[in-house]
Amino acid sequence: MTDDDRKLMSRAIELAQAGVDSNLGGPFGCVIAKDGVVVGEGNNQVTSTNDPTAHAEIVAIRQACQNLNSFQLDGCVVYTSCEPCPMCLGAIYWARPERIYIAGNRHDAAEAGFDDAFIYDELCGVDFAGRKVPISMMMREEALSVFQSWIEKPDKIEY
């Protein structure tokens, strides 16, 4: 870890504290940098925006992608004040950055009241019917036809 990495993580932690101080949301901050330059940053804004997806990492990814005019974070590094929740980790993986640095971990978050263990449990091994929010499959054939359209689309932009 370099001095620049430490500065960028310090900024993510500052954003987390600023969000707490201003009542924007939970104690989480995120910075995304490319070649050491910040291209996106954010803090948790779930309660202030009434948006359950407005986690720090999602806010930062949206800003970075807009600033880079890309749906990918090629060559970028994500600095987040805490280990990403399953939603954010999925979004980070879809954005394909080069690396992720975390300060706290999911156990630290759980001690502060942000326990996402139940989501990990739901994702790993519970069949659809047994989940806390049941999932039922319907109209699969119709959905498969849309996938077939995508497969056959000659001018698609793959991601």
N, C-alpha and C positions, 0 to 999 in steps of 0.2 A: 504494500500500500504506500502510495506516494504522498507528499505534502498536499498536492492538488486533490487527491482522493479524500484526504482528511478535511480539506476546506469544503469540498462539495458535500460530504456527509454532514459536516457541521451546519451547512446551509439547510439540509433536509431536516435536521433536528430543530433548527431555529424556526423553520416553517411549521413544524409540529407544535412548538410552544406558542407561536403566534396564533395558530388556529384555536388553541385552548384559550388563550388570553382574550381573543375576540369573539368567543362563543360560536365559531363557524362550524365546529364539529369535533370529532374525536382527536386524540393526541397523535396524529400521524402526519408526516411530511415526506415529500419525495422531490428529488432533483434528477433530471436527465441531462447528460452532457455528451457532446460529441467533440472529440479532439480537445477536451478540457474546457470547452465553452458551454455554458448552460443554454439548452435549447427548449427546455420545458421544466416547469416546477409547479408544485401545488401542495395544498394541505387538505385534510379531510373536510368536506363541506356537506356531509350527509344531512345534518339537522338544519343547517341554514338554507339549504336549497330544496329540502324535502325530496332528495334524490338518493335512494339507497345505493346507487352505483357511484356516487361522488366521493369515492375514496381517494386519498392523496395520489396514489399511483395512477389511477384512471384520469384524474384531472391533469397530471403531469404528462401522461401519454398523449392525451388529446391536444394539449398545447404544443408538445414537441412535434407531433405529426403535422399539425397545422403550420408550425414555423418551418419545418423541413419540407413541406409540401409533398409528403409521402405517407403511406400507410405502414411503412416499416421503419424501424429504428436501427438500420444498418450502421455499424460502427459506433453505436451509442452505449453509454454505461448508465445504469439506473442505480441511484443512491436512495435508499429508503430507510426511514427512521425505525422501521420494524419489518420483520419477515412478512411478506405479502400474504394476504388471505387467499383462499383458493380462487376467488373471482379475479383478484388482481394478478395473481401468479399466472392464471390462464391468459389474461390480457397481455401481460409482459411477454409470455412465450409467443403469442400470436404476433406481437410487434417485432420479435426477433432482435433484441439488443445483443451486444457483444458480451455483456457481463452484468451481474447484479451484486451490489454490496448492501448488506443490511446492518443495522445497529442492534436493535433488540430482536428477540425472537417471539414465536407464537405463544410460548409459555409466559413470557413477560407481559404480553398483551392480555392473556387470560387472567393474570393476577390483577390487572387493572380493569377487568370487567368485559374484555373483548375476546371471548372464548369462541373460536371457530372450529374446535375439535369435532363438534357434531356434524359440520359440513364435510370435513375430511372423512368421517365415519360413513356418512351418506354416500359419498362418492366412491368409497372403496369397499365394495362387497355387498351392499344392501340392494336386493332386487327392487325393481320399480314399485311393486305393490307394497313392499315393506317400509318404504321411506316415510318420513314424517309428513312430507307433502307428497301424496301418492301421485304417480305418473301412470297414465293409461294411454296405450297406443290406439290410434284410430286413423283411418284414411291413408294408410301407408302407401298403397298403390298410387294414389294421386300425388303424394309427396315424391315418390320415386320418379314420376314422370318429369317433375321439375329438375331433379338431379340429372336425368337423361338429357334434358334440354341444355343444361350446363356442360355436360360432357361433350355434346355435339356442337356447342357454340364456338365458331372459329375465331371470333374476335374478343374472347374473354380475357380479362386481366387477372392472371393467377396470383394468388397469395397464399 
